[in-house]
Amino acid sequence: MTNAAFVLIANALSVVVSIVIWLASRKPQTFMSSIDDFEREMRALGGDGSTTRHGRHRPRRRAPGLDPRDDLDASEEQRP
């Protein structure tokens, strides 16, 4: 076998393996797959509103007198 034949066989094998890997790893191209991708990205961008830009949770504000812990403290103070 000559050197040129060896190089051609190696290149052909490389192309075949590359095509197989590409076919195995590509995303599905159905109508719904693009909609699902868009919805996933919108959820990632939108968040749920409970985190700040840096990923920390914001403390939730409660109106005065609506905290259930305040009711427990008040009921304990009224006991004789």
N, CA, C and O atoms as CSV, one atom per row, in Angstrom:
chain,resi,resn,atom,element,x,y,z
A,1,MET,N,N,0.858,-1.167,0.000
A,1,MET,CA,C,0.000,0.000,0.000
A,1,MET,C,C,0.913,1.241,0.000
A,1,MET,O,O,1.883,1.323,0.754
A,2,THR,N,N,0.581,2.161,-0.836
A,2,THR,CA,C,1.416,3.360,-0.929
A,2,THR,C,C,1.022,4.366,0.147
A,2,THR,O,O,-0.027,4.240,0.779
A,3,ASN,N,N,1.855,5.337,0.339
A,3,ASN,CA,C,1.585,6.375,1.338
A,3,ASN,C,C,0.330,7.176,1.001
A,3,ASN,O,O,-0.424,7.543,1.902
A,4,ALA,N,N,0.103,7.445,-0.252
A,4,ALA,CA,C,-1.079,8.214,-0.669
A,4,ALA,C,C,-2.364,7.457,-0.348
A,4,ALA,O,O,-3.344,8.065,0.082
A,5,ALA,N,N,-2.375,6.141,-0.550
A,5,ALA,CA,C,-3.559,5.339,-0.238
A,5,ALA,C,C,-3.829,5.342,1.262
A,5,ALA,O,O,-4.978,5.429,1.694
A,6,PHE,N,N,-2.772,5.248,2.044
A,6,PHE,CA,C,-2.939,5.284,3.496
A,6,PHE,C,C,-3.543,6.613,3.934
A,6,PHE,O,O,-4.443,6.626,4.774
A,7,VAL,N,N,-3.073,7.727,3.387
A,7,VAL,CA,C,-3.589,9.052,3.743
A,7,VAL,C,C,-5.045,9.177,3.311
A,7,VAL,O,O,-5.859,9.727,4.051
A,8,LEU,N,N,-5.384,8.681,2.138
A,8,LEU,CA,C,-6.773,8.757,1.664
A,8,LEU,C,C,-7.712,7.927,2.545
A,8,LEU,O,O,-8.817,8.366,2.864
A,9,ILE,N,N,-7.277,6.745,2.930
A,9,ILE,CA,C,-8.108,5.897,3.801
A,9,ILE,C,C,-8.275,6.560,5.177
A,9,ILE,O,O,-9.370,6.535,5.738
A,10,ALA,N,N,-7.222,7.142,5.718
A,10,ALA,CA,C,-7.303,7.814,7.017
A,10,ALA,C,C,-8.237,9.020,6.951
A,10,ALA,O,O,-9.022,9.247,7.873
A,11,ASN,N,N,-8.158,9.787,5.880
A,11,ASN,CA,C,-9.052,10.942,5.719
A,11,ASN,C,C,-10.504,10.509,5.547
A,11,ASN,O,O,-11.399,11.130,6.120
A,12,ALA,N,N,-10.751,9.473,4.782
A,12,ALA,CA,C,-12.111,8.975,4.580
A,12,ALA,C,C,-12.703,8.474,5.896
A,12,ALA,O,O,-13.862,8.744,6.211
A,13,LEU,N,N,-11.899,7.748,6.651
A,13,LEU,CA,C,-12.366,7.266,7.954
A,13,LEU,C,C,-12.660,8.428,8.896
A,13,LEU,O,O,-13.644,8.399,9.636
A,14,SER,N,N,-11.825,9.430,8.872
A,14,SER,CA,C,-12.027,10.606,9.708
A,14,SER,C,C,-13.329,11.329,9.346
A,14,SER,O,O,-14.062,11.770,10.232
A,15,VAL,N,N,-13.611,11.450,8.053
A,15,VAL,CA,C,-14.845,12.100,7.608
A,15,VAL,C,C,-16.062,11.291,8.040
A,15,VAL,O,O,-17.046,11.865,8.507
A,16,VAL,N,N,-16.013,9.979,7.895
A,16,VAL,CA,C,-17.141,9.128,8.290
A,16,VAL,C,C,-17.405,9.235,9.786
A,16,VAL,O,O,-18.556,9.377,10.199
A,17,VAL,N,N,-16.369,9.170,10.595
A,17,VAL,CA,C,-16.533,9.273,12.048
A,17,VAL,C,C,-17.066,10.656,12.424
A,17,VAL,O,O,-17.917,10.770,13.306
A,18,SER,N,N,-16.581,11.695,11.771
A,18,SER,CA,C,-17.064,13.050,12.055
A,18,SER,C,C,-18.544,13.203,11.731
A,18,SER,O,O,-19.279,13.835,12.489
A,19,ILE,N,N,-18.982,12.641,10.630
A,19,ILE,CA,C,-20.402,12.717,10.256
A,19,ILE,C,C,-21.262,11.946,11.251
A,19,ILE,O,O,-22.337,12.412,11.627
A,20,VAL,N,N,-20.805,10.780,11.679
A,20,VAL,CA,C,-21.562,9.996,12.660
A,20,VAL,C,C,-21.694,10.757,13.975
A,20,VAL,O,O,-22.774,10.787,14.564
A,21,ILE,N,N,-20.615,11.367,14.439
A,21,ILE,CA,C,-20.665,12.145,15.687
A,21,ILE,C,C,-21.592,13.343,15.530
A,21,ILE,O,O,-22.359,13.655,16.441
A,22,TRP,N,N,-21.528,14.019,14.382
A,22,TRP,CA,C,-22.383,15.180,14.149
A,22,TRP,C,C,-23.856,14.772,14.133
A,22,TRP,O,O,-24.694,15.459,14.717
A,23,LEU,N,N,-24.177,13.664,13.471
A,23,LEU,CA,C,-25.567,13.208,13.419
A,23,LEU,C,C,-26.081,12.808,14.803
A,23,LEU,O,O,-27.250,13.028,15.121
A,24,ALA,N,N,-25.221,12.229,15.610
A,24,ALA,CA,C,-25.632,11.783,16.942
A,24,ALA,C,C,-25.833,12.947,17.906
A,24,ALA,O,O,-26.634,12.842,18.835
A,25,SER,N,N,-25.121,14.051,17.704
A,25,SER,CA,C,-25.174,15.134,18.684
A,25,SER,C,C,-26.024,16.326,18.261
A,25,SER,O,O,-26.149,17.285,19.023
A,26,ARG,N,N,-26.610,16.292,17.071
A,26,ARG,CA,C,-27.387,17.457,16.631
A,26,ARG,C,C,-28.725,17.517,17.352
A,26,ARG,O,O,-29.241,16.503,17.821
A,27,LYS,N,N,-29.280,18.732,17.434
A,27,LYS,CA,C,-30.571,18.938,18.085
A,27,LYS,C,C,-31.685,18.511,17.138
A,27,LYS,O,O,-31.531,18.598,15.919
A,28,PRO,N,N,-32.801,18.051,17.687
A,28,PRO,CA,C,-33.927,17.717,16.819
A,28,PRO,C,C,-34.483,18.983,16.170
A,28,PRO,O,O,-34.541,20.035,16.807
A,29,GLN,N,N,-34.880,18.884,14.936
A,29,GLN,CA,C,-35.361,20.043,14.199
A,29,GLN,C,C,-36.851,19.909,13.877
A,29,GLN,O,O,-37.248,19.997,12.715
A,30,THR,N,N,-37.657,19.702,14.886
A,30,THR,CA,C,-39.093,19.653,14.676
A,30,THR,C,C,-39.682,21.021,14.951
A,30,THR,O,O,-38.992,21.902,15.465
A,31,PHE,N,N,-40.914,21.205,14.625
A,31,PHE,CA,C,-41.597,22.483,14.861
A,31,PHE,C,C,-41.648,22.807,16.353
A,31,PHE,O,O,-41.405,23.946,16.752
A,32,MET,N,N,-41.958,21.827,17.158
A,32,MET,CA,C,-42.105,22.054,18.598
A,32,MET,C,C,-40.766,22.228,19.308
A,32,MET,O,O,-40.720,22.850,20.370
A,33,SER,N,N,-39.680,21.701,18.758
A,33,SER,CA,C,-38.393,21.820,19.442
A,33,SER,C,C,-37.941,23.272,19.507
A,33,SER,O,O,-37.362,23.683,20.513
A,34,SER,N,N,-38.186,24.054,18.474
A,34,SER,CA,C,-37.795,25.462,18.519
A,34,SER,C,C,-38.663,26.238,19.496
A,34,SER,O,O,-38.176,27.159,20.151
A,35,ILE,N,N,-39.929,25.889,19.607
A,35,ILE,CA,C,-40.814,26.545,20.578
A,35,ILE,C,C,-40.396,26.178,21.996
A,35,ILE,O,O,-40.390,27.035,22.881
A,36,ASP,N,N,-40.051,24.929,22.218
A,36,ASP,CA,C,-39.596,24.494,23.540
A,36,ASP,C,C,-38.303,25.196,23.936
A,36,ASP,O,O,-38.143,25.591,25.091
A,37,ASP,N,N,-37.371,25.357,22.984
A,37,ASP,CA,C,-36.131,26.081,23.273
A,37,ASP,C,C,-36.409,27.519,23.656
A,37,ASP,O,O,-35.815,28.036,24.602
A,38,PHE,N,N,-37.306,28.173,22.929
A,38,PHE,CA,C,-37.649,29.563,23.214
A,38,PHE,C,C,-38.293,29.683,24.595
A,38,PHE,O,O,-37.957,30.591,25.356
A,39,GLU,N,N,-39.201,28.788,24.922
A,39,GLU,CA,C,-39.863,28.820,26.223
A,39,GLU,C,C,-38.863,28.596,27.357
A,39,GLU,O,O,-38.946,29.247,28.398
A,40,ARG,N,N,-37.921,27.680,27.155
A,40,ARG,CA,C,-36.901,27.415,28.171
A,40,ARG,C,C,-36.025,28.646,28.397
A,40,ARG,O,O,-35.695,28.974,29.536
A,41,GLU,N,N,-35.650,29.326,27.316
A,41,GLU,CA,C,-34.828,30.525,27.457
A,41,GLU,C,C,-35.589,31.660,28.122
A,41,GLU,O,O,-35.010,32.416,28.903
A,42,MET,N,N,-36.865,31.791,27.830
A,42,MET,CA,C,-37.670,32.848,28.457
A,42,MET,C,C,-37.823,32.594,29.955
A,42,MET,O,O,-37.777,33.532,30.750
A,43,ARG,N,N,-38.004,31.337,30.344
A,43,ARG,CA,C,-38.081,31.021,31.779
A,43,ARG,C,C,-36.756,31.317,32.468
A,43,ARG,O,O,-36.736,31.790,33.605
A,44,ALA,N,N,-35.651,31.041,31.785
A,44,ALA,CA,C,-34.335,31.303,32.375
A,44,ALA,C,C,-34.102,32.800,32.521
A,44,ALA,O,O,-33.495,33.231,33.502
A,45,LEU,N,N,-34.560,33.583,31.590
A,45,LEU,CA,C,-34.382,35.030,31.670
A,45,LEU,C,C,-35.347,35.664,32.660
A,45,LEU,O,O,-34.990,36.622,33.345
A,46,GLY,N,N,-36.564,35.141,32.743
A,46,GLY,CA,C,-37.595,35.749,33.570
A,46,GLY,C,C,-37.424,35.459,35.044
A,46,GLY,O,O,-37.646,36.346,35.868
A,47,GLY,N,N,-37.046,34.281,35.396
A,47,GLY,CA,C,-36.932,33.904,36.803
A,47,GLY,C,C,-38.292,33.902,37.460
A,47,GLY,O,O,-39.313,34.056,36.790
A,48,ASP,N,N,-38.308,33.727,38.775
A,48,ASP,CA,C,-39.567,33.719,39.501
A,48,ASP,C,C,-39.748,34.971,40.348
A,48,ASP,O,O,-40.740,35.085,41.069
A,49,GLY,N,N,-38.813,35.910,40.276
A,49,GLY,CA,C,-38.957,37.161,40.998
A,49,GLY,C,C,-38.479,37.115,42.429
A,49,GLY,O,O,-38.543,38.133,43.119
A,50,SER,N,N,-38.003,35.980,42.906
A,50,SER,CA,C,-37.570,35.901,44.301
A,50,SER,C,C,-36.061,36.001,44.443
A,50,SER,O,O,-35.543,35.910,45.556
A,51,THR,N,N,-35.348,36.184,43.345
A,51,THR,CA,C,-33.904,36.306,43.434
A,51,THR,C,C,-33.453,37.633,42.842
A,51,THR,O,O,-34.129,38.209,41.989
A,52,THR,N,N,-32.308,38.108,43.304
A,52,THR,CA,C,-31.741,39.332,42.764
A,52,THR,C,C,-30.817,38.980,41.623
A,52,THR,O,O,-30.738,37.817,41.229
A,53,ARG,N,N,-30.119,39.954,41.088
A,53,ARG,CA,C,-29.225,39.701,39.962
A,53,ARG,C,C,-28.084,38.766,40.336
A,53,ARG,O,O,-27.578,38.036,39.484
A,54,HIS,N,N,-27.679,38.781,41.581
A,54,HIS,CA,C,-26.525,37.996,41.997
A,54,HIS,C,C,-26.925,36.632,42.525
A,54,HIS,O,O,-26.082,35.909,43.057
A,55,GLY,N,N,-28.192,36.262,42.391
A,55,GLY,CA,C,-28.638,34.943,42.798
A,55,GLY,C,C,-29.013,34.836,44.259
A,55,GLY,O,O,-29.344,33.748,44.732
A,56,ARG,N,N,-28.970,35.934,44.980
A,56,ARG,CA,C,-29.351,35.879,46.399
A,56,ARG,C,C,-30.851,36.104,46.516
A,56,ARG,O,O,-31.458,36.815,45.715
A,57,HIS,N,N,-31.431,35.482,47.533
A,57,HIS,CA,C,-32.867,35.652,47.741
A,57,HIS,C,C,-33.136,36.985,48.421
A,57,HIS,O,O,-32.442,37.385,49.356
A,58,ARG,N,N,-34.159,37.653,47.925
A,58,ARG,CA,C,-34.574,38.901,48.555
A,58,ARG,C,C,-35.448,38.571,49.751
A,58,ARG,O,O,-36.264,37.653,49.684
A,59,PRO,N,N,-35.290,39.305,50.842
A,59,PRO,CA,C,-36.201,39.071,51.971
A,59,PRO,C,C,-37.598,39.534,51.583
A,59,PRO,O,O,-37.765,40.574,50.946
A,60,ARG,N,N,-38.573,38.770,51.965
A,60,ARG,CA,C,-39.948,39.132,51.643
A,60,ARG,C,C,-40.472,40.072,52.721
A,60,ARG,O,O,-40.368,39.798,53.917
A,61,ARG,N,N,-41.024,41.157,52.276
A,61,ARG,CA,C,-41.572,42.131,53.221
A,61,ARG,C,C,-42.979,41.731,53.602
A,61,ARG,O,O,-43.759,41.260,52.775
A,62,ARG,N,N,-43.283,41.924,54.852
A,62,ARG,CA,C,-44.622,41.626,55.335
A,62,ARG,C,C,-45.201,42.899,55.919
A,62,ARG,O,O,-44.498,43.709,56.523
A,63,ALA,N,N,-46.463,43.051,55.731
A,63,ALA,CA,C,-47.125,44.220,56.288
A,63,ALA,C,C,-47.136,44.101,57.808
A,63,ALA,O,O,-47.260,42.994,58.334
A,64,PRO,N,N,-47.009,45.224,58.530
A,64,PRO,CA,C,-47.026,45.147,59.990
A,64,PRO,C,C,-48.339,44.548,60.483
A,64,PRO,O,O,-49.417,44.906,60.010
A,65,GLY,N,N,-48.231,43.643,61.426
A,65,GLY,CA,C,-49.406,43.019,62.013
A,65,GLY,C,C,-49.870,41.781,61.267
A,65,GLY,O,O,-50.783,41.099,61.734
A,66,LEU,N,N,-49.280,41.470,60.135
A,66,LEU,CA,C,-49.698,40.301,59.372
A,66,LEU,C,C,-48.741,39.129,59.536
A,66,LEU,O,O,-48.960,38.064,58.959
A,67,ASP,N,N,-47.696,39.313,60.309
A,67,ASP,CA,C,-46.738,38.244,60.535
A,67,ASP,C,C,-47.320,37.280,61.568
A,67,ASP,O,O,-47.636,37.711,62.677
A,68,PRO,N,N,-47.474,35.998,61.251
A,68,PRO,CA,C,-48.063,35.055,62.217
A,68,PRO,C,C,-47.241,34.939,63.493
A,68,PRO,O,O,-47.782,34.574,64.537
A,69,ARG,N,N,-45.957,35.238,63.435
A,69,ARG,CA,C,-45.148,35.189,64.650
A,69,ARG,C,C,-45.535,36.303,65.608
A,69,ARG,O,O,-45.425,36.143,66.824
A,70,ASP,N,N,-45.991,37.438,65.068
A,70,ASP,CA,C,-46.448,38.525,65.934
A,70,ASP,C,C,-47.672,38.102,66.727
A,70,ASP,O,O,-47.812,38.483,67.889
A,71,ASP,N,N,-48.567,37.318,66.121
A,71,ASP,CA,C,-49.769,36.863,66.818
A,71,ASP,C,C,-49.405,35.949,67.979
A,71,ASP,O,O,-50.042,36.021,69.030
A,72,LEU,N,N,-48.409,35.101,67.823
A,72,LEU,CA,C,-47.998,34.212,68.901
A,72,LEU,C,C,-47.425,35.011,70.065
A,72,LEU,O,O,-47.707,34.706,71.224
A,73,ASP,N,N,-46.628,36.023,69.769
A,73,ASP,CA,C,-46.056,36.843,70.820
A,73,ASP,C,C,-47.135,37.604,71.570
A,73,ASP,O,O,-47.065,37.725,72.793
A,74,ALA,N,N,-48.125,38.115,70.867
A,74,ALA,CA,C,-49.194,38.891,71.495
A,74,ALA,C,C,-50.051,37.989,72.375
A,74,ALA,O,O,-50.479,38.416,73.447
A,75,SER,N,N,-50.313,36.753,71.951
A,75,SER,CA,C,-51.165,35.867,72.742
A,75,SER,C,C,-50.427,35.423,74.014
A,75,SER,O,O,-51.063,35.189,75.041
A,76,GLU,N,N,-49.119,35.307,73.958
A,76,GLU,CA,C,-48.372,34.918,75.152
A,76,GLU,C,C,-48.339,36.053,76.162
A,76,GLU,O,O,-48.304,35.798,77.366
A,77,GLU,N,N,-48.348,37.291,75.708
A,77,GLU,CA,C,-48.320,38.440,76.611
A,77,GLU,C,C,-49.654,38.619,77.337
A,77,GLU,O,O,-49.663,39.148,78.448
A,78,GLN,N,N,-50.782,38.198,76.753
A,78,GLN,CA,C,-52.079,38.405,77.352
A,78,GLN,C,C,-52.403,37.356,78.413
A,78,GLN,O,O,-53.355,37.535,79.174
A,79,ARG,N,N,-51.655,36.292,78.483
A,79,ARG,CA,C,-51.923,35.276,79.513
A,79,ARG,C,C,-51.578,35.816,80.887
A,79,ARG,O,O,-50.620,36.574,81.039
A,80,PRO,N,N,-52.359,35.428,81.892
A,80,PRO,CA,C,-52.064,35.926,83.268
A,80,PRO,C,C,-50.867,35.292,83.886
A,80,PRO,O,O,-50.514,35.614,85.020
